[in-house]
């Protein structure tokens, strides 16, 4: 993962459909063609498991350290983790797993919705036989509820969280002090007022922006602004909610703040938004744990607080990467044992300390309380929501509908009519038929 919103380009861009048979051999090249059994068994009776991930960023050593610890404490199982760019995994893994090749375990994408691609092709192993609270079992009940729900399809658990992140409000303490603001905003009303007050300079290009928002190649921020007001993008029934009064109210408020009050630049990518904040040209940004070290190294006098609370109560966005087992692995028991250990209390506590991410469990708050940064992200877990969770067409809803919607209203398009058109497009993708 990269220290930038851009580590979630379009929130994952889930893998495309399985390639035609004539191109399978090309897709398999470089993917670790280990046969149906993955790593195999050595002469000494040690089961070798291969794991492919997209963790190529500065947090990669944290994952490697966890794997090394597992290997040291499980002499009969050895996991070898390799990393490739998410785009490469998305191109190669669907075909390799569908044809019984490739690694024993993998993170298919940074998009939780990518699991549907592999479930449809019967490429991944259900984990239910190993779910429980006993030793060596996957304690899925400890996963944050949105994560467990997102990874459960037709009543079966297909993935565990390879990591867990929540978004919080980063703010520049020096800018707040200069503006006479004593504390970060706790409510949406204070958030709006502070964003206006912290925007200084005249015209459409202020010398300082109150907030740094991104609308493309980013982990999404705009849904949080809708959720704060009780809105959403899609309901649990697959029908669009982006045109509901709560959604359009929030979108109108915040798009007006951008288009008329210029609290944030228009059309920023995630990397742009990060750069604006780290260069001390914006006072606030909503971001995840991967950004903290970079902001501090840039010299920002950094404050971290919970996302302000709107009329709908506390809420923020959660992100997670699915970790799955190939259906054709010859070592399912050992792979499940690894997942049980990886998501256990001890491993998740250790990973949180190494990476700065909150643990992927809801029962470890006290274990990470010693690190105020990690504790702030862990504090957000109970009210964090996944973006477009459970939607098989999440990637297209995001790229083809939601991002264009935000980009249009930021530039002054009428919110009601633009949201209405977006809702129709979403319903056509999900198959919703409204009465």
Buried (B, 14 or more C-beta within 10 A) or exposed (E): BBBBBBBBBBBBBBBEEBBEEEEBEEBBEEBBBBEBBBBBBEEEEBBBBBBBBBBBBBBBEBBBBBBEBBBEEBEEBBBBBEBBEBEBBBBBBBBBBBBBBBBBBBBBBBBBBBBBBBBBBEBBBBBBEBBBEEEEBBBBEBBBEBBBBBBBBEEBBBBBBBBBBBBBBBBBBBBBEEBEBEEBBBEBEBBBBBBBBBBBEEEEEBEBBBBBBBBBBBBBBBBBBBBBBBBBBBEEEBBBBBBBEBBBBBBBBBBBBBBEBBBBBBEBBBBBBBBBBBEBBBBBBBBBBBBBBBBEEBEBBBBBBBBBBBEBEBBBBBBBBBBBBBBBBBBBEBBBBBBBBBBBBEBBBBBBBBBBBBBBBBEBBEBBEEBEBBBBBBBBBEBBBBBBBBBBBBBBBBBBBBBBBBBBBBEEBEBBEBBBBBBBBBBEBBEBEEE
